[in-house]
Amino acid sequence: MPRYFRLTKVRHTMRRVGFFVQFISRKKSWRAILLVALVGLGTSYLMTLGITSTRGYKIRELERRIEELKFENKKLNLKVAEMQVPGRVAEWVKTSGMVAVSNVQYISETTGMMAVR
């Protein structure tokens, strides 16, 4: 076998090994990129999950507060209706020292009178 043929075969083999090494090194860089991407996606998923659960908790708290305010509003409306009963108003008038008016006079714009004593 001639010497030239052996050298070309060695060079060719070395060239193949070089391509294989480059391919493996590229593959490792893709693995690293894939690993970084997966870690990033996992982190963003966990953050989104945490934010969503926090918002859900806040929504439940606000709904509970709405129910409390509705109940308080009903109680206040009942108290207003209770205070507007005519018997209750008459009792309040007596206790506050007010007196009933016997002679009521109304003023109209057409008479031209402003204050009469």
C-alpha positions in Angstrom: 0.0 0.0 0.0 1.5 3.3 -0.9 2.3 5.9 1.7 0.0 8.5 0.1 -3.0 6.3 0.4 -2.4 5.7 4.1 -2.1 9.4 4.8 -5.3 10.2 3.0 -7.1 7.4 4.8 -5.9 8.8 8.2 -6.8 12.3 7.2 -10.2 11.1 6.0 -10.8 9.3 9.3 -9.6 12.3 11.3 -11.9 14.5 9.3 -14.8 12.1 10.1 -13.9 12.2 13.8 -13.7 16.0 13.7 -17.2 16.2 12.2 -18.5 13.8 14.8 -16.9 15.8 17.6 -18.5 19.0 16.2 -21.8 17.3 15.9 -21.6 16.1 19.5 -20.6 19.5 20.7 -23.5 21.1 18.8 -25.8 18.5 20.2 -24.6 19.4 23.7 -25.3 23.1 23.1 -28.8 22.2 21.9 -29.2 20.2 25.1 -28.1 23.1 27.2 -30.4 25.4 25.3 -33.3 22.9 25.7 -32.5 22.6 29.4 -32.5 26.4 29.9 -35.8 26.7 28.0 -37.4 23.9 30.1 -36.2 25.5 33.3 -37.6 28.9 32.1 -40.9 27.4 31.1 -41.2 25.5 34.4 -40.4 28.7 36.4 -42.9 30.7 34.4 -45.6 28.0 34.9 -45.0 27.9 38.7 -45.2 31.7 38.9 -48.4 31.8 36.8 -49.9 29.1 39.1 -49.0 31.1 42.2 -50.4 34.3 40.8 -53.6 32.6 39.8 -54.1 31.0 43.1 -53.5 34.3 44.9 -56.1 36.0 42.7 -58.6 33.2 43.4 -58.1 33.7 47.1 -58.6 37.5 46.8 -61.8 36.9 44.7 -63.2 34.6 47.4 -62.4 37.2 50.1 -64.1 39.9 48.1 -67.2 37.7 47.5 -67.4 37.0 51.2 -67.1 40.7 51.9 -69.9 41.4 49.4 -72.2 38.9 51.2 -71.4 40.6 54.6 -72.3 44.0 53.2 -75.5 42.7 51.6 -76.5 41.3 55.0 -75.6 44.5 56.8 -77.6 46.5 54.2 -80.7 44.3 54.8 -80.3 44.9 58.5 -80.1 48.7 58.0 -83.1 48.8 55.7 -85.1 46.9 58.3 -84.0 49.4 61.0 -85.0 52.3 58.7 -88.4 50.8 58.1 -88.8 50.2 61.9 -87.9 53.8 62.7 -90.4 55.2 60.1 -93.4 53.6 61.8 -95.8 56.4 62.6 -96.1 55.4 66.3 -92.4 55.4 66.7 -92.2 58.9 65.1 -94.9 60.2 67.4 -93.0 58.8 70.4 -89.7 60.4 69.2 -91.5 63.8 68.8 -92.7 63.6 72.4 -89.3 62.7 73.8 -87.5 65.4 71.9 -89.7 68.1 73.3 -91.5 69.1 70.1 -95.0 70.5 70.2 -97.8 70.2 67.7 -98.6 73.3 65.6 -102.2 74.4 65.9 -102.4 77.2 63.3 -100.5 76.6 60.1 -100.1 79.4 57.6 -98.7 79.0 54.1 -97.0 81.7 52.1 -97.5 81.9 48.4 -95.6 83.9 45.9 -98.7 85.7 44.5 -99.6 87.5 47.8 -96.3 89.4 48.0 -96.0 88.8 51.8 -92.8 87.6 53.0 -92.9 87.4 56.8 -96.0 88.2 58.8 -96.2 88.5 62.6 
